[in-house]
Amino acid sequence: MNEVELSQTTKELIQEVEKKIQAPLELEFKDKAVGYLRHDQAQHYLHGGKLKVEVYDKTAPDYTITHELLHFLLLLEQTPKIAFNLTTGKIERDHKFMLAGVELYDTVLHFKVYERQRELAVITDEIEELYFKGILAVLEPEPRERRDQWMVLRTLTLLDALVFFKDQQASVLPKLQELYPQATVAAQKLYALLTEKKLETAFELRRAVVRLWKAFDEQLHAWQLLPMQLNDFITLTPVLSARQLRLPVNSLFEFYHSPWQENLEFTSAYIGRAKVDQQNTFVLPTPKEDAKTYFQKLYSLSTKELLERLGIEYLVR
């Protein structure tokens, strides 16, 4: 396998990550280069006391590696995280919901990731061309006067493209509108929703994710496709003020008996939903004691007591 030479910028970002986690970072490259960019060309994970980044494609290693590392650094900061604590009972459906939810969540974070990559001069004219080639390589043109099973992937991909080309949308929209007219309109609606409010703080990021999942379901419904109920299916870290943490549980949350199962003990699941936006904040298995008595006890706690007793991560505004 040929040696991969990384830029000084990438090397410095690697050093920054290693310093933050006080552990080494290991890179592993596959000997492949398809000639375009996609976000499934690498992954990162913690293994054996070190951070490992596997790069599956060497088309643009500096872009791919910095992208992974900036995502990782975001999660070390005050960033709401997602978790999958439920199962619909159908693996294929679970997988589909997870992929869509992660893509939309990542797109919200990409406002920060792409901005930082541009500041580091990692995104160049060449990278923009490779990114656009990746769209065309993956997405078949829309069939005329009907919708096919690829509308979801098209919409997810084009929404991310609008974030990537945030300040250069005029240069790519004509081609996207020509090839993917319906998905482009849908992506533009979702993008407009995302850019209505700021995306800086943990609270703002969480709000954007919640609104995006809801709006995506509305788009599926408009297309007469099966809604994914991502706000129910995916758990999202709560972001609460000090005052909210002191409030009783029933001021902020309701326990909803889900038709799905939780995926640890595979019992009927109860979702702790935020009253303000109906977002899944935590998932509980069927209690071993009388359910009514159990939940009355939980409702009697303060929000902070509940979250800490259940071991639920939360962020403070």
Secondary structure by P-SEA (a helix, b strand, c coil): ccbbbbcaaaaaaaaaaaaaacbbbbbbbccccccccccccbbbbbcccbbbbbbcccccaaaaaaaaaaaaaaaacbbbbbbbccccccaaaaaaaaaaaaaaaaaaaaaaaaaaaaaaccccaaaaaaaaaaaaaccccccccccccaaaaaaaaaaaaaaaacccccccaaaaaaccaaaaaaaaaaaaaaaccccccaaaaaaaaaaaaaaaaaaaaaaccccccccccbbbbbbbccccccccccccbbbbbccccccccccbbbbbccccccccccccccccccaaaaaaaaaaccaaaaaaaabbbbbcc
